[in-house]
Amino acid sequence: MTGSYLASLFELRRWPRLAKPHDCDSKGTGAMDLIDLRYLSMAVETGSFSHAAQSLGVNVATISRRIARLEDELGVTIFERGAFGVRLTAAGRDLMVQVRRGLDAIDNVVRSGKSTGAAKKGRLRLGVRMPPIGQPLQPLLASWRTRHPGVVLTLHELNDNAIFAALVERALDAALVTSHTLRAGATAVPLYRERLVLALPVMHGLASRDSLTWDHLRAETFLTQGWDGSHAARDFYASFLGDRVRFSAHPAGKQSIMALVGAGFGITLATQSQSEVIFPGVVYKPIAEDDAWLQVELAWLPTSEDAAVGRFVAFMRDEAHSRGLL
């Protein structure tokens, strides 16, 4: 009989009765609930009903009545009562083993819920257009991981169209994108600006120069990334070089583009952090122009209610600001 009562006790539908112990005194059905077990546990811990009542802020009569009712429902005598106070019977000791296990399990659920609500635990699905290599993004992510080790971050490298479709479908929680690829409906906060460099074949005629300008590049073929009619990269390049520049668009990642550069198919723009990665046959040159930079932003849907997402956005925004990245 005791086992069946305890099994039904921990059903999720009964948990709300924990909210206000002083409001749970039995005036109706007399069904056992979690408050009965809280009273029982405190009486065992303190050794008397009066001390338990004082600790819980309720009347002694309330604890005495509810524990007596509990004994009736279970069909066992839980306590021996006397001038010494109260002490467990053999049946009471057996019962308390199960009670303590149950209460510990519920406390763990509550702690886990609070931890998740405070974003100490959880998951974060982060979309990226380009790998988070080098300064300043890699140190930002490293700092986030150090301060929030309980949040599991998974990286999803996708193209522009796929990133924003995944945000809308809630397959991603947030995404690192460049300002020229932002879409309507997403909220974004700027994180940092990064200098652009030119990636070109080692044997290219411009490879011997210390730096380059846009005028040096207008006659070149630029390799860009482009998917399903997306011309964001081409439009971005054209904002520097004009509409007459020759483009060769490829639905491929940046590594594949760099491989084509090394093979002599053309040249491409890269960020300063990307230039930290060595590709066979590729050399990087600085661009001596004031506008040779791009802005990276953190995008998310304003309807997101996940605590980890909010914490991540706030952390990245504040950390980027404190480091003077814009």
C-alpha positions as CSV (number, residue, x, y, z in Angstrom):
1,M,0.0,0.0,0.0
2,T,2.8,2.4,0.9
3,G,4.5,1.9,-2.5
4,S,1.4,2.7,-4.5
5,Y,0.8,5.9,-2.5
6,L,4.4,7.1,-3.0
7,A,4.3,6.2,-6.7
8,S,1.2,8.3,-7.2
9,L,2.6,11.1,-5.1
10,F,5.3,12.1,-7.5
11,E,3.1,12.4,-10.6
12,L,3.7,15.8,-12.2
13,R,0.1,16.9,-11.9
14,R,0.4,17.0,-8.0
15,W,3.5,19.2,-7.8
16,P,1.7,22.6,-7.8
17,R,0.4,21.8,-4.3
18,L,3.9,22.6,-3.0
19,A,3.4,26.3,-3.6
20,K,2.1,27.5,-0.2
21,P,2.5,25.1,2.7
22,H,0.3,27.1,5.0
23,D,-2.6,26.9,2.5
24,C,-2.5,23.1,2.2
25,D,-4.1,22.1,5.5
26,S,-6.6,19.4,4.8
27,K,-10.2,20.5,4.7
28,G,-11.4,18.2,1.9
29,T,-10.5,14.8,0.5
30,G,-7.5,14.1,2.8
31,A,-5.4,12.8,-0.1
32,M,-1.7,12.7,0.7
33,D,0.4,15.3,-1.1
34,L,4.0,16.6,-1.0
35,I,3.3,19.0,1.9
36,D,2.5,15.9,4.1
37,L,5.9,14.6,3.3
38,R,7.6,17.9,4.0
39,Y,6.0,18.0,7.4
40,L,7.0,14.4,8.0
41,S,10.6,15.0,7.0
42,M,10.9,18.1,9.2
43,A,9.4,16.3,12.2
44,V,12.0,13.5,11.8
45,E,14.8,16.0,11.4
46,T,13.9,18.1,14.5
47,G,12.6,15.3,16.7
48,S,9.3,17.0,17.7
49,F,6.2,18.4,16.1
50,S,6.6,21.7,17.9
51,H,10.1,22.3,16.6
52,A,9.0,21.2,13.1
53,A,6.1,23.7,13.3
54,Q,8.4,26.5,14.3
55,S,10.8,25.8,11.5
56,L,8.0,25.6,8.9
57,G,6.0,28.6,10.3
58,V,2.8,26.6,10.8
59,N,0.7,25.6,13.9
60,V,1.7,22.4,15.8
61,A,-1.8,21.2,15.5
62,T,-1.6,21.4,11.7
63,I,1.5,19.1,11.6
64,S,0.1,16.7,14.2
65,R,-3.2,16.4,12.4
66,R,-1.7,15.9,8.9
67,I,0.8,13.3,10.1
68,A,-1.9,11.4,12.0
69,R,-4.0,11.5,8.8
70,L,-1.0,10.2,6.9
71,E,-0.6,7.3,9.3
72,D,-4.3,6.5,8.8
73,E,-4.0,6.5,5.0
74,L,-0.9,4.3,5.0
75,G,-2.1,2.0,7.7
76,V,1.1,2.2,9.7
77,T,2.3,4.0,12.8
78,I,5.1,6.3,11.8
79,F,6.0,7.8,15.1
80,E,6.2,6.8,18.7
81,R,5.0,9.7,20.8
82,G,6.0,10.5,24.4
83,A,7.7,13.0,26.7
84,F,10.8,12.6,24.7
85,G,9.1,14.0,21.7
86,V,8.7,11.7,18.6
87,R,10.8,9.0,17.1
88,L,10.4,6.7,14.2
89,T,9.0,3.2,14.5
90,A,10.5,0.4,12.4
91,A,7.8,0.9,9.8
92,G,8.5,4.7,9.9
93,R,12.2,4.2,9.2
94,D,11.4,2.0,6.2
95,L,8.9,4.7,5.0
96,M,11.4,7.5,5.4
97,V,13.9,5.8,3.1
98,Q,11.4,6.2,0.2
99,V,10.3,9.6,1.3
100,R,13.8,11.0,1.3
101,R,14.5,9.6,-2.1
102,G,11.4,11.1,-3.5
103,L,12.0,14.5,-1.9
104,D,15.6,14.5,-3.1
105,A,14.4,13.7,-6.7
106,I,11.9,16.6,-6.6
107,D,14.6,19.0,-5.3
108,N,16.8,18.0,-8.1
109,V,14.1,18.7,-10.6
110,V,13.5,22.2,-9.1
111,R,17.2,23.0,-9.1
112,S,17.6,21.8,-12.7
113,G,14.6,24.0,-13.7
114,K,16.1,27.1,-12.0
115,S,19.5,26.4,-13.5
116,T,18.0,26.2,-17.0
117,G,15.9,29.3,-16.4
118,A,19.0,31.2,-15.4
119,A,20.8,29.9,-18.6
120,K,23.4,28.0,-16.5
121,K,22.5,24.9,-18.5
122,G,20.9,24.4,-21.8
123,R,21.9,24.3,-25.5
124,L,22.7,27.0,-28.1
125,R,22.6,26.3,-31.8
126,L,24.7,28.9,-33.5
127,G,24.7,29.4,-37.2
128,V,27.8,30.8,-39.0
129,R,28.5,32.0,-42.5
130,M,32.3,31.5,-42.1
131,P,34.4,29.5,-39.5
132,P,35.1,31.4,-36.3
133,I,38.8,31.5,-36.8
134,G,41.2,33.9,-35.1
135,Q,40.6,37.4,-33.7
136,P,38.3,38.6,-32.5
137,L,35.5,36.0,-32.7
138,Q,37.4,33.0,-31.3
139,P,38.4,34.8,-28.1
140,L,34.8,35.9,-27.7
141,L,33.5,32.3,-27.9
142,A,36.2,31.1,-25.6
143,S,35.2,33.6,-23.0
144,W,31.5,32.6,-23.3
145,R,32.5,28.9,-22.8
146,T,34.5,29.7,-19.7
147,R,31.7,31.6,-18.1
148,H,28.9,29.3,-19.2
149,P,30.3,25.8,-19.3
150,G,26.8,24.2,-18.7
151,V,25.5,25.6,-22.0
152,V,26.2,23.2,-24.9
153,L,27.1,25.1,-28.1
154,T,26.8,23.5,-31.5
155,L,28.0,25.2,-34.6
156,H,26.1,25.0,-37.9
157,E,28.0,26.3,-40.9
158,L,25.4,27.3,-43.5
159,N,25.0,29.6,-46.5
160,D,23.0,32.9,-46.2
161,N,19.7,31.5,-47.3
162,A,19.9,28.4,-45.1
163,I,20.9,30.5,-42.0
164,F,17.8,32.7,-42.1
165,A,15.5,29.9,-43.0
166,A,16.8,27.9,-40.0
167,L,16.3,30.9,-37.7
168,V,12.6,31.2,-38.9
169,E,12.1,27.5,-38.5
170,R,13.8,27.6,-35.0
171,A,16.4,25.1,-36.2
172,L,18.9,27.7,-35.1
173,D,18.9,29.9,-32.0
174,A,21.2,32.6,-33.2
175,A,23.6,33.3,-36.1
176,L,26.8,35.2,-36.8
177,V,26.3,37.0,-40.1
178,T,27.7,40.0,-42.0
179,S,25.7,43.2,-42.2
180,H,25.1,43.0,-45.9
181,T,23.4,39.6,-45.6
182,L,20.8,40.6,-42.9
183,R,17.2,39.7,-43.7
184,A,13.9,41.3,-42.7
185,G,12.3,39.8,-39.6
186,A,15.6,39.1,-37.7
187,T,16.9,41.2,-34.9
188,A,20.6,41.9,-34.9
189,V,23.3,43.6,-32.8
190,P,26.7,44.6,-34.3
191,L,29.6,42.8,-32.7
192,Y,32.8,43.8,-34.5
193,R,34.4,45.1,-37.7
194,E,37.1,43.2,-39.5
195,R,39.6,44.3,-42.2
196,L,39.4,42.8,-45.6
197,V,42.5,41.4,-47.4
198,L,43.0,40.0,-50.9
199,A,43.6,36.3,-51.5
200,L,45.4,35.6,-54.7
201,P,47.6,33.0,-56.3
202,V,51.2,33.0,-55.3
203,M,52.3,33.4,-59.0
204,H,49.9,36.2,-59.7
205,G,51.3,39.4,-61.0
206,L,50.0,41.4,-58.0
207,A,51.5,39.0,-55.5
208,S,54.8,41.0,-55.4
209,R,53.1,44.2,-54.2
210,D,53.1,45.1,-50.5
211,S,49.5,46.4,-50.6
212,L,46.7,46.9,-53.1
213,T,43.9,49.3,-53.9
214,W,40.6,48.8,-55.6
215,D,41.9,50.2,-58.8
216,H,44.5,47.4,-59.0
217,L,41.7,44.8,-58.9
218,R,39.0,46.0,-61.3
219,A,40.3,43.9,-64.2
220,E,40.4,40.7,-62.2
221,T,38.0,37.7,-61.9
222,F,36.6,37.5,-58.4
223,L,35.5,34.1,-57.0
224,T,32.5,34.5,-54.8
225,Q,30.1,32.3,-52.8
226,G,26.5,32.2,-54.0
227,W,23.6,29.8,-53.5
228,D,20.1,29.5,-55.1
229,G,20.1,33.0,-56.7
230,S,21.7,34.7,-53.7
231,H,23.9,37.6,-54.9
232,A,24.8,39.0,-51.5
233,A,28.5,38.4,-52.0
234,R,28.5,39.8,-55.5
235,D,26.7,42.9,-54.4
236,F,29.1,43.3,-51.5
237,Y,32.1,43.1,-53.8
238,A,30.5,45.4,-56.4
239,S,30.0,48.1,-53.7
240,F,33.8,48.4,-53.7
241,L,34.7,47.5,-57.3
242,G,31.8,48.5,-59.4
243,D,29.3,46.5,-61.5
244,R,31.7,45.8,-64.4
245,V,33.9,43.4,-62.4
246,R,33.9,39.8,-63.6
247,F,32.5,37.4,-61.0
248,S,32.6,33.6,-60.9
249,A,30.0,32.4,-58.3
250,H,30.2,29.0,-56.6
251,P,27.8,27.4,-54.2
252,A,30.7,26.3,-52.0
253,G,32.4,27.1,-48.7
254,K,35.3,29.4,-48.3
255,Q,37.8,26.6,-48.2
256,S,36.7,25.5,-51.6
257,I,37.0,29.0,-52.9
258,M,40.5,29.3,-51.5
259,A,41.4,26.0,-53.3
260,L,40.3,27.5,-56.6
261,V,42.3,30.7,-55.9
262,G,45.4,28.5,-55.3
263,A,44.7,26.7,-58.6
264,G,44.7,30.0,-60.4
265,F,41.0,30.4,-61.2
266,G,40.8,33.9,-59.8
267,I,41.1,36.0,-56.7
268,T,38.8,36.7,-53.7
269,L,38.3,38.8,-50.7
270,A,38.9,37.4,-47.2
271,T,38.8,38.7,-43.7
272,Q,41.9,39.3,-41.6
273,S,41.1,36.4,-39.4
274,Q,40.6,34.1,-42.4
275,S,44.1,35.0,-43.6
276,E,45.5,33.3,-40.5
277,V,44.8,30.0,-42.3
278,I,47.4,28.8,-44.8
279,F,46.1,27.4,-48.1
280,P,48.6,25.9,-50.7
281,G,49.3,28.4,-53.5
282,V,47.5,31.3,-51.8
283,V,49.0,34.6,-50.6
284,Y,47.3,37.4,-48.8
285,K,47.8,41.1,-49.4
286,P,46.4,44.1,-47.4
287,I,44.0,46.5,-49.1
288,A,45.0,50.1,-48.6
289,E,41.4,51.5,-48.7
290,D,39.4,53.1,-45.8
291,D,36.3,51.1,-46.7
292,A,38.0,47.7,-46.9
293,W,36.2,46.1,-43.9
294,L,33.0,44.3,-43.1
295,Q,30.8,44.2,-40.1
296,V,29.8,41.0,-38.3
297,E,26.5,41.0,-36.4
298,L,24.7,38.5,-34.2
299,A,21.2,37.8,-35.4
300,W,18.3,36.1,-33.7
301,L,14.5,36.1,-33.8
302,P,12.9,38.6,-31.3
303,T,10.2,36.0,-30.4
304,S,12.8,33.6,-28.9
305,E,12.1,32.9,-25.2
306,D,15.0,30.6,-24.5
307,A,17.1,31.9,-21.5
308,A,20.3,30.7,-23.0
309,V,19.8,32.6,-26.2
310,G,19.1,35.8,-24.2
311,R,22.1,35.3,-22.1
312,F,24.3,34.6,-25.1
313,V,23.1,37.7,-27.0
314,A,23.7,39.9,-23.9
315,F,27.1,38.4,-23.3
316,M,28.4,38.8,-26.8
317,R,27.1,42.4,-27.1
318,D,28.5,43.5,-23.8
319,E,31.8,41.7,-24.3
320,A,32.3,43.1,-27.8
321,H,31.5,46.6,-26.4
322,S,33.9,46.2,-23.5
323,R,36.7,45.1,-25.8
324,G,36.1,48.1,-28.1
325,L,35.6,46.0,-31.2
326,L,33.4,48.5,-33.0
